[in-house]
Amino acid sequence: MGYNDAMQEHTPILVTGSAGFIGFHLTKALLAEGHTVIGIDNLNDYYPVSLKEARLEQLVHPAFTFQKVDIADAASLNELFSRHHFRFVVNLAAQAGVRYSITNPTAYLDSNLTGFLNILEACRHHEVEHLVYASSSSVYGLNEKVPYSTDDRVDNPVSLYAATKKANELLAHAYTHLYGFPTTGLRFFTVYGPWGRPDMAYYSFAKAITEGKVIKVFNHGDMWRDFTYVDDIITALLRIIPSPPRENEHGDRYKVYNIGNNKPVTLLAFIETLETCLGRTAEKEYLPMQPGDVYQTYADVDELVRDFDFRPDTPLEMGLSAFVDWFYSYHAR
């Protein structure tokens, strides 16, 4: 059952975390395709709320309704589900940030565990046809085999953030098995692009470089990342949302996909590309690997290609150029 059915019935799609980086881009794309969207976000101050509010200003549309709701608030969530009868739910609300999870662990338990359980319970009781939720490449932890495949074991997380994302996948599997509603988890690989998060390396690097400040380069730049442009993430989401997984060998409609560029680059090469786009050279401080970091990420996306005929492939130069154009215009306001 696809989007056209949902549109004809005017059934809204729920996007949690709609004021966040990926949630904003997804909501914008859904509205452009003619869908009705209910967006929720708790507008926390993990990074400046002004950026989240600026994103929401871009989403003003007759078919979009925003409500300030925290997914950790079960009563508010159930009231929302009772009122709107969602068929498709996309959970992008989460406390983000690997390093932040080391110093602020309880924030992750509230949002990423309690909040996600509330989403599962609401989907269970309100007959949602497909729950799509954000997982993360961080679940691969200390795995050494590359590229990372969804068939690989993921039992060695190196941050609390990664552990909560793995827990989400386990909870989703249990709910799918027990109650029958389809769930799809998406392991995003280092997403970047316009309207991004200021705590992400590319954004903080751009800010430091333009302000003439030193950037901290961990593991002396010898880290590999599968940088994935946000538009590729959105293209994948638009195909996956109306396509609940078929039953697996256990009779469960449960699936996990990697969404990555399938082409890792070193942190140093990434910085050099960013310098070129900015037209400035960075002053670098080389430091050892940080706790919670992994040496490399590299997505095997064969299943995504097989099931949805889509392979993320935006070149780094193109994606960073688009980010820099937005960065300069946003910070010139």
VEXDREN-2710 file (C-alpha; in Angstrom, 1 decimal):
% VEXDREN-2710
k/r/px/py/pz
1/MET/0.0/0.0/0.0
2/GLY/1.6/3.2/-1.1
3/TYR/1.6/7.0/-0.7
4/ASN/-1.3/7.5/-3.2
5/ASP/-3.6/5.6/-0.9
6/ALA/-2.5/7.6/2.1
7/MET/-3.0/10.9/0.2
8/GLN/-6.5/9.9/-1.1
9/GLU/-7.6/9.2/2.5
10/HIS/-5.8/12.3/3.8
11/THR/-4.2/10.2/6.4
12/PRO/-1.3/12.2/7.9
13/ILE/2.2/10.7/8.2
14/LEU/3.8/11.2/11.6
15/VAL/7.4/12.4/11.6
16/THR/9.0/12.6/15.1
17/GLY/12.0/14.8/15.4
18/SER/10.6/17.0/12.6
19/ALA/12.6/20.1/13.8
20/GLY/15.8/18.0/13.6
21/PHE/18.2/17.7/10.7
22/ILE/16.9/14.6/8.9
23/GLY/13.3/15.1/10.2
24/PHE/13.2/18.6/8.7
25/HIS/14.4/17.4/5.3
26/LEU/12.0/14.4/5.3
27/THR/9.0/16.6/6.2
28/LYS/9.9/19.1/3.5
29/ALA/10.1/16.3/0.9
30/LEU/6.8/14.7/2.0
31/LEU/5.0/18.0/1.8
32/ALA/6.5/18.6/-1.7
33/GLU/5.0/15.2/-2.7
34/GLY/1.6/16.3/-1.6
35/HIS/1.3/14.5/1.7
36/THR/-0.2/15.7/5.0
37/VAL/2.4/15.6/7.8
38/ILE/2.1/15.9/11.6
39/GLY/5.5/16.8/13.0
40/ILE/6.5/16.6/16.7
41/ASP/9.7/17.6/18.5
42/ASN/10.6/18.4/22.0
43/LEU/12.9/21.3/20.8
44/ASN/15.6/20.5/23.4
45/ASP/18.6/22.7/23.7
46/TYR/21.3/20.1/22.9
47/TYR/22.2/22.5/20.2
48/PRO/20.8/26.0/19.6
49/VAL/17.0/25.9/19.5
50/SER/17.1/28.9/17.1
51/LEU/18.3/26.5/14.3
52/LYS/15.4/24.1/15.0
53/GLU/13.0/27.1/14.9
54/ALA/14.5/28.3/11.7
55/ARG/13.9/24.9/10.2
56/LEU/10.3/24.9/11.3
57/GLU/9.9/28.4/9.6
58/GLN/10.9/26.7/6.3
59/LEU/8.1/24.1/6.9
60/VAL/5.1/26.5/7.1
61/HIS/2.6/24.8/4.9
62/PRO/-1.2/24.2/4.9
63/ALA/-0.6/20.4/5.1
64/PHE/1.9/20.6/8.0
65/THR/1.0/20.7/11.7
66/PHE/3.7/21.0/14.3
67/GLN/3.3/20.1/17.9
68/LYS/5.8/20.4/20.7
69/VAL/5.7/16.9/22.1
70/ASP/8.3/14.8/23.8
71/ILE/8.2/11.1/22.8
72/ALA/9.2/10.3/26.5
73/ASP/5.7/11.6/27.4
74/ALA/3.5/8.6/26.8
75/ALA/0.2/10.3/27.6
76/SER/0.7/13.1/25.0
77/LEU/1.9/10.6/22.4
78/ASN/-1.2/8.4/22.9
79/GLU/-3.5/11.4/22.7
80/LEU/-1.8/12.3/19.4
81/PHE/-2.2/8.8/17.9
82/SER/-5.8/8.6/19.0
83/ARG/-6.6/11.8/17.3
84/HIS/-4.9/11.2/13.9
85/HIS/-5.0/7.4/13.2
86/PHE/-1.6/7.3/11.6
87/ARG/-0.8/4.6/9.1
88/PHE/2.9/5.5/8.6
89/VAL/5.1/6.6/11.4
90/VAL/8.8/7.7/11.0
91/ASN/10.7/8.0/14.3
92/LEU/13.6/10.3/13.9
93/ALA/13.4/11.8/17.4
94/ALA/16.4/10.9/19.5
95/GLN/19.1/12.3/21.7
96/ALA/21.9/12.5/19.2
97/GLY/25.7/12.6/19.6
98/VAL/28.2/9.9/20.5
99/ARG/30.5/12.0/22.6
100/TYR/27.6/13.7/24.5
101/SER/26.3/10.3/25.5
102/ILE/29.5/9.7/27.6
103/THR/28.9/12.7/29.8
104/ASN/25.1/12.9/29.7
105/PRO/23.9/9.3/29.8
106/THR/20.4/9.8/31.3
107/ALA/19.4/12.0/28.4
108/TYR/19.8/9.0/26.1
109/LEU/17.8/6.7/28.3
110/ASP/14.8/9.0/28.3
111/SER/14.6/9.7/24.6
112/ASN/16.3/6.7/22.9
113/LEU/14.8/4.0/25.2
114/THR/11.8/5.2/27.0
115/GLY/10.7/7.4/24.1
116/PHE/11.1/4.6/21.6
117/LEU/9.2/2.2/23.7
118/ASN/6.4/4.7/23.9
119/ILE/6.4/4.9/20.1
120/LEU/6.2/1.1/19.8
121/GLU/3.4/1.0/22.3
122/ALA/1.4/3.7/20.5
123/CYS/2.0/1.9/17.1
124/ARG/0.8/-1.4/18.6
125/HIS/-2.4/0.1/20.1
126/HIS/-3.3/2.2/17.1
127/GLU/-2.8/-0.3/14.2
128/VAL/0.0/1.5/12.4
129/GLU/0.8/-0.2/9.1
130/HIS/4.6/0.6/9.1
131/LEU/7.0/2.1/11.6
132/VAL/10.3/3.3/10.2
133/TYR/12.9/4.4/12.7
134/ALA/16.4/5.7/12.8
135/SER/19.2/3.4/13.9
136/SER/22.9/4.2/13.3
137/SER/26.1/2.9/11.9
138/SER/27.5/3.2/15.4
139/VAL/25.9/-0.1/16.3
140/TYR/28.8/-1.8/14.4
141/GLY/31.1/-0.6/17.2
142/LEU/34.4/-2.6/17.2
143/ASN/33.6/-4.7/14.2
144/GLU/36.6/-5.1/12.0
145/LYS/35.1/-6.7/8.9
146/VAL/34.2/-4.1/6.2
147/PRO/32.0/-3.1/4.6
148/TYR/29.6/-3.4/7.4
149/SER/26.7/-5.7/6.5
150/THR/23.3/-6.0/8.3
151/ASP/24.1/-9.7/8.5
152/ASP/27.1/-9.0/10.8
153/ARG/26.8/-9.4/14.6
154/VAL/26.6/-6.1/16.4
155/ASP/27.4/-6.9/20.0
156/ASN/30.3/-4.6/20.7
157/PRO/29.1/-1.0/21.0
158/VAL/31.7/1.6/22.1
159/SER/29.3/4.3/23.3
160/LEU/26.0/4.5/25.2
161/TYR/24.5/6.1/22.1
162/ALA/25.3/3.0/20.0
163/ALA/24.0/0.8/22.7
164/THR/20.6/2.6/22.8
165/LYS/20.4/2.3/19.0
166/LYS/21.0/-1.4/19.1
167/ALA/18.4/-1.7/21.9
168/ASN/15.9/0.1/19.6
169/GLU/16.5/-2.6/17.0
170/LEU/15.9/-5.4/19.6
171/LEU/12.8/-3.7/20.9
172/ALA/11.4/-3.3/17.4
173/HIS/12.1/-6.9/16.6
174/ALA/10.3/-8.0/19.8
175/TYR/7.2/-5.9/19.1
176/THR/7.1/-7.0/15.4
177/HIS/7.3/-10.6/16.6
178/LEU/4.7/-10.3/19.4
179/TYR/2.2/-7.9/17.8
180/GLY/2.7/-8.3/14.0
181/PHE/3.1/-4.7/12.9
182/PRO/6.0/-4.1/10.4
183/THR/9.1/-2.2/11.4
184/THR/12.1/-1.1/9.4
185/GLY/15.3/0.2/11.1
186/LEU/17.7/2.4/9.1
187/ARG/21.4/2.5/10.0
188/PHE/22.4/5.9/8.9
189/PHE/26.1/6.5/8.1
190/THR/27.5/10.0/9.0
191/VAL/24.8/12.2/7.4
192/TYR/25.8/15.7/6.3
193/GLY/24.3/18.5/4.4
194/PRO/22.4/21.9/4.6
195/TRP/20.6/22.6/7.8
196/GLY/22.8/20.1/9.6
197/ARG/23.6/19.7/13.3
198/PRO/26.2/22.2/14.7
199/ASP/27.8/19.4/16.8
200/MET/28.7/17.3/13.7
201/ALA/32.3/17.6/12.6
202/TYR/31.7/19.1/9.2
203/TYR/29.6/21.9/10.7
204/SER/31.9/22.6/13.7
205/PHE/34.9/22.5/11.3
206/ALA/33.3/25.0/8.9
207/LYS/32.5/27.4/11.8
208/ALA/36.0/27.2/13.2
209/ILE/37.7/27.6/9.9
210/THR/35.6/30.7/8.9
211/GLU/36.3/32.2/12.4
212/GLY/40.1/31.5/12.1
213/LYS/40.0/29.1/15.0
214/VAL/41.9/25.8/15.4
215/ILE/40.1/22.6/14.5
216/LYS/40.7/19.4/16.5
217/VAL/41.6/16.5/14.2
218/PHE/41.3/13.2/16.1
219/ASN/43.5/10.2/15.4
220/HIS/45.7/12.6/13.4
221/GLY/43.1/12.5/10.6
222/ASP/43.5/8.7/10.1
223/MET/39.8/7.8/10.4
224/TRP/37.6/6.6/7.6
225/ARG/33.9/7.7/7.4
226/ASP/31.2/6.8/4.9
227/PHE/29.8/10.4/4.6
228/THR/26.3/10.3/3.3
229/TYR/24.5/13.3/1.8
230/VAL/21.1/14.0/3.4
231/ASP/19.3/14.0/0.1
232/ASP/20.3/10.4/-0.4
233/ILE/18.9/9.6/3.0
234/ILE/15.6/11.2/2.1
235/THR/15.4/9.4/-1.3
236/ALA/15.8/6.1/0.6
237/LEU/13.2/7.1/3.2
238/LEU/10.6/8.1/0.6
239/ARG/10.9/4.6/-1.0
240/ILE/10.9/2.7/2.3
241/ILE/8.1/4.4/4.2
242/PRO/5.2/3.0/2.0
243/SER/6.9/-0.4/1.6
244/PRO/6.6/-2.5/4.8
245/PRO/9.0/-5.5/4.9
246/ARG/7.7/-8.9/3.8
247/GLU/7.8/-11.7/6.2
248/ASN/11.2/-13.1/7.0
249/GLU/12.1/-16.8/7.6
250/HIS/10.5/-16.5/11.1
251/GLY/7.3/-15.0/9.8
252/ASP/8.2/-11.5/11.1
253/ARG/7.8/-8.3/9.1
254/TYR/11.1/-6.9/10.4
255/LYS/14.0/-5.4/8.5
256/VAL/17.1/-3.3/9.0
257/TYR/19.0/-1.5/6.2
258/ASN/22.3/0.3/5.9
259/ILE/22.0/3.7/4.3
260/GLY/25.5/4.9/3.5
261/ASN/27.5/6.3/0.5
262/ASN/29.4/3.0/0.2
263/LYS/32.6/5.0/-0.4
264/PRO/34.5/5.9/2.8
265/VAL/37.1/8.7/2.8
266/THR/39.7/9.7/5.4
267/LEU/38.9/12.5/7.8
268/LEU/41.9/14.4/6.4
269/ALA/40.6/14.1/2.8
270/PHE/37.2/15.3/4.0
271/ILE/38.8/18.4/5.7
272/GLU/40.7/19.2/2.5
273/THR/37.5/19.0/0.5
274/LEU/35.8/21.3/3.0
275/GLU/38.7/23.7/2.8
276/THR/38.4/23.9/-1.0
277/CYS/34.6/24.6/-0.7
278/LEU/35.1/27.2/1.9
279/GLY/38.0/28.8/0.1
280/ARG/40.0/28.8/3.3
281/THR/42.7/26.7/5.0
282/ALA/42.2/25.2/8.4
283/GLU/44.7/25.5/11.3
284/LYS/44.8/21.9/12.7
285/GLU/45.5/20.4/16.1
286/TYR/46.2/16.7/15.8
287/LEU/45.0/14.6/18.7
288/PRO/44.6/10.9/19.5
289/MET/41.4/8.9/19.1
290/GLN/38.5/10.0/21.4
291/PRO/36.6/7.6/23.7
292/GLY/33.5/6.3/21.8
293/ASP/35.0/6.8/18.4
294/VAL/35.6/4.0/15.8
295/TYR/38.3/3.8/13.3
296/GLN/36.1/3.4/10.2
297/THR/32.6/3.1/8.9
298/TYR/31.7/1.6/5.6
299/ALA/28.2/0.6/4.5
300/ASP/27.3/-2.5/2.5
301/VAL/24.2/-1.3/0.8
302/ASP/23.5/-4.3/-1.5
303/GLU/20.1/-5.1/0.2
304/LEU/19.0/-1.5/-0.2
305/VAL/19.9/-1.7/-3.9
306/ARG/18.2/-5.1/-4.3
307/ASP/14.9/-4.1/-2.5
308/PHE/14.6/-0.4/-3.6
309/ASP/16.8/-0.1/-6.6
310/PHE/18.6/2.8/-5.0
311/ARG/22.3/3.4/-4.1
312/PRO/23.4/6.6/-2.3
313/ASP/26.1/8.2/-4.5
314/THR/26.2/12.0/-4.1
315/PRO/29.9/12.9/-4.5
316/LEU/31.5/14.5/-1.4
317/GLU/32.5/17.6/-3.3
318/MET/28.9/18.2/-4.5
319/GLY/27.4/17.6/-1.0
320/LEU/29.9/19.8/0.9
321/SER/29.5/22.5/-1.7
322/ALA/25.8/22.6/-1.1
323/PHE/26.4/22.6/2.7
324/VAL/28.8/25.5/2.4
325/ASP/26.4/27.6/0.3
326/TRP/23.7/27.1/3.0
327/PHE/26.2/27.7/5.8
328/TYR/27.3/31.1/4.5
329/SER/23.7/32.2/3.8
330/TYR/22.4/31.0/7.2
331/HIS/25.2/32.6/9.2
332/ALA/24.9/35.9/7.2
333/ARG/21.4/36.4/8.5
END
